[in-house]
Amino acid sequence: MRYGAPQGGELRVDVSIGIAADVIVISIEDDGVPFDPCGRSTQALPTTLAEAPDGGFGLRIVRHIASTMQYERTANQRNRLVVTLSATAQP
């Protein structure tokens, strides 16, 4: 994570994964600066490799594979992102 920690600070990230018969739930919590990935717009894909940025595709990939994605800023000032994935095969 390049940008999540306050200037000069450290960042604590906690990840939990729950697996059920039909879903996988991933919860990511950090004490970094507020960041709501659900509220970010998806940028247009570059038309050539030369136009492609170095990185920055993680959010696009998560949105593509996730069934749901929910963000909240918790009462104790932490970011919480809960991503639900389907655990069943898609045709």
Stockholm file with secondary structure:
# STOCKHOLM 1.0

chainA/1-91         MRYGAPQGGELRVDVSIGIAADVIVISIEDDGVPFDPCGRSTQALPTTLAEAPDGGFGLRIVRHIASTMQYERTANQRNRLVVTLSATAQP
#=GR chainA/1-91 SS CCSCSCTTCCCCEEEEEEECSSEEEEEEEECSSCCCGGGSCCCCCCSSGGGCCSSCCHHHHHHHHCSEEEEEECTTSCEEEEEEEECSCCC
#=GC SS_cons        CCSCSCTTCCCCEEEEEEECSSEEEEEEEECSSCCCGGGSCCCCCCSSGGGCCSSCCHHHHHHHHCSEEEEEECTTSCEEEEEEEECSCCC
//
